[in-house]
């Protein structure tokens, strides 16, 4: 089974702190994603990575950066956390290219509260 | 970017009744289509997906969905719901070979006894 593991289920950080959210997948997937989930807004793509050191901005990248130094690990960084970044963060991974096995596999989510 | 619309934010239904959760998408190119379920404080789990072939797709837990290309819809159905189906359901699209998944705003299904 594919497993996507997010390092924390719950985090509480102070405004202005630098925050790291970590995600690891164990199925050698090329693609990895960070989404933000807010009530009534569904999942919004923050950043997408299609290979090591490669990234693309999603729909809401402002205030976030990412790092992918190894294929299995994708980190989301909040350079200076703000209260409007309080949210549920979901990491996902998938195979690349046209594939009958295409689907996104999700981690359990990290609920971040910025106070 | 693709657009996914889930018109119903909440759907209340009694146990053993049928249910339909609606999803419409906009895309000028061919897409793959997915339904995911999220139980409280959990990540998303795949219910079913349409890649090609038969427009009626069966998934886990007795759910099925029908792809309608002319109406750009992918509605999710279950003939008889259980209390355990109470969850939030998300429709998603992926453009062929584009490798990004776009999600709707979600529909909360509340099954009452």
Interface residues (C-beta under 8 A of the other chain):
Chain A: X4 X31 X33 X35 X40 X41 X42 X43 X44 X45 X48 X50 X58 X59 X90 X92 X94 X96 X97 X98 X100 X102 X103 X104 X105 X106 X107 X108 X109 X111
Chain B: X1 X4 X6 X9 X32 X34 X36 X41 X42 X43 X44 X45 X46 X49 X51 X90 X92 X94 X96 X97 X99 X100 X101 X102 X103 X104 X105 X106
